[in-house]
């Protein structure tokens, strides 16, 4: 009976195939889930956390990273109220979709110069793009959801408060994400040849 042989994955592909691909995807998705539960409250009415989406995108491609991280965010919303179920679509698109896409784009642009640096920058950029998109949506709330007297109904802070309050701490969170992503990247490439590019 033939078995699936591992193939070389490239950024943007559907990732490695073979008998160990699904358990590795599940393990790294669980890691992203655990990392996302460590939330730091931020001024401006929100929180920050490491995503793990760049790691998923670089190892398994955009589609699986988006689906996996969307599942992570859904479970966090349902089980812990993190982000909230009504914010889940925006969070999934910003973090899972745009975060994964920006990581792959950054990696593709920088890979030829220094692969480790490209991985680190990709992780940092994924955090910043995700944070910027979520902050933009949060800052839009007072504009689109306000009472007749102009007072905000749901989220009181506009872009002038939310963007710096979210982006400045996320610049530091992105450094932690970059370091973690590089560690996982190196480990998997060294120990598991199907992740070699």
C-alpha positions in Angstrom: 0.0 0.0 0.0 1.6 3.3 -1.0 2.0 6.0 1.6 2.1 9.7 1.1 5.6 11.0 0.9 6.5 14.4 2.4 6.7 17.2 -0.1 8.6 20.4 0.2 6.3 23.3 1.2 6.8 26.8 0.1 5.2 30.0 1.6 1.7 30.3 0.3 1.3 26.6 -0.5 -1.0 24.3 1.5 2.0 23.2 3.5 3.7 19.9 3.9 1.8 16.7 3.1 2.3 13.3 4.5 1.3 11.3 7.5 2.5 13.9 10.1 1.3 17.1 8.5 -2.1 17.1 10.2 -0.8 16.4 13.7 1.8 19.1 13.3 -0.8 21.6 12.1 -3.0 20.6 15.1 0.0 21.1 17.4 0.9 24.5 16.1 -2.8 25.6 16.1 -3.0 24.5 19.7 0.2 26.6 20.4 -1.4 29.6 18.7 -4.5 29.0 20.8 -2.5 28.9 24.1 -0.5 32.0 23.2 -3.6 33.9 22.3 -5.1 33.3 25.7 -2.3 35.3 27.4 -3.9 38.8 26.9 -2.4 42.0 28.0 -5.0 44.8 28.8 -4.2 47.9 26.8 -5.3 51.5 27.2 -8.0 52.5 24.8 -10.4 49.7 25.7 -8.7 46.7 24.1 -6.1 44.0 24.7 -3.0 42.6 23.0 -1.7 39.1 22.6 0.7 37.1 20.5 -1.0 35.6 17.4 1.0 32.7 16.1 -0.6 33.3 12.6 2.7 34.0 10.9 4.1 30.7 12.1 1.1 28.9 10.7 1.2 30.8 7.4 4.9 30.3 6.8 4.7 26.6 7.6 1.3 25.7 6.1 0.3 28.4 3.7 -2.4 31.1 3.8 -5.5 29.0 3.5 -4.7 26.6 6.4 -3.3 29.5 8.5 -6.6 31.4 8.0 -8.8 28.4 8.8 -6.7 27.4 11.8 -6.5 30.8 13.3 -10.2 31.4 12.6 -10.9 28.3 14.7 -8.5 29.5 17.4 -10.4 32.8 17.6 -13.8 31.1 17.5 -12.9 28.8 20.4 -11.4 31.7 22.4 -14.6 33.7 21.9 -17.0 30.8 22.7 -15.1 29.4 25.7 -13.6 32.5 27.3 -15.4 35.4 25.8 -12.1 36.6 24.4 -12.8 39.1 21.6 -16.5 38.2 21.7 -18.5 36.2 19.2 -19.8 39.3 17.4 -16.2 40.5 16.8 -15.1 37.1 15.6 -15.5 37.8 11.9 -13.5 41.0 12.0 -10.9 39.4 14.2 -10.7 36.3 11.9 -10.3 38.4 8.8 -7.8 40.8 10.4 -5.6 38.3 12.2 -6.1 35.1 10.3 -6.6 36.5 6.9 -4.6 39.7 6.6 -2.1 38.7 9.3 -1.3 35.5 7.4 -1.2 37.2 4.0 1.1 40.0 5.2 3.4 37.4 6.8 3.7 35.6 3.5 4.2 38.7 1.5 6.9 40.0 3.9 8.7 36.7 3.9 8.6 36.4 0.1 10.1 39.9 -0.3 12.9 39.4 2.3 13.8 35.8 2.0 16.5 36.1 -0.6 18.6 38.3 1.7 18.3 36.5 5.0 15.8 33.8 5.7 15.9 34.1 9.5 15.4 37.9 9.3 12.6 37.4 6.8 10.8 35.1 9.3 11.2 37.6 12.1 10.0 40.5 10.0 7.1 38.5 8.7 5.9 37.7 12.2 6.3 41.3 13.3 4.5 42.6 10.3 1.6 40.1 10.7 1.1 41.4 14.3 1.2 45.1 13.2 -1.1 44.6 10.2 -3.6 42.7 12.3 -3.5 45.3 15.1 -3.9 48.1 12.7 -7.0 46.6 11.1 -8.7 45.8 14.4 -7.8 49.2 15.7 -9.3 50.8 12.6 -12.5 49.0 13.0 -12.7 49.8 16.7 -12.0 53.5 16.0 -14.8 53.5 13.4 -17.4 52.5 16.0 -18.1 56.1 17.3 -18.5 57.3 13.8 -21.1 54.6 12.7 -22.8 53.8 16.0 -23.8 56.9 17.9 -27.0 58.3 19.4 -29.0 61.3 18.2 -26.9 63.5 20.4 -23.6 62.2 18.8 -22.5 60.1 21.8 -21.0 56.7 21.0 -23.2 53.8 21.7 -20.8 50.9 21.9 -17.1 51.9 21.8 -16.3 55.4 22.9 -12.8 55.9 21.6 -12.0 57.2 18.1 -9.0 56.6 15.9 -6.9 59.3 17.7 -7.0 57.2 20.9 -7.3 53.6 19.6 -4.6 53.6 16.9 -1.7 54.7 19.1 -3.1 52.7 22.1 -3.1 49.5 20.1 -0.2 49.9 17.7 2.5 51.1 20.2 2.2 48.1 22.5 1.8 45.7 19.6 5.1 46.9 18.2 6.6 45.2 21.3 4.3 42.2 21.2 5.4 41.8 17.6 9.0 41.4 18.8 8.0 38.5 21.0 6.0 37.0 18.2 9.1 37.3 15.9 11.4 35.6 18.4 8.9 32.8 19.0 8.2 32.3 15.3 12.0 32.1 14.5 12.5 29.5 17.3 9.6 27.3 16.0 10.7 27.8 12.3 14.3 26.7 13.1 13.3 23.8 15.2 10.9 22.4 12.6 13.2 22.9 9.7 16.1 21.2 11.6 14.1 18.3 12.9 11.5 17.7 10.2 12.7 17.7 6.6 9.2 18.2 5.1 9.4 21.8 6.3 12.6 22.4 4.5 12.2 24.8 1.5 
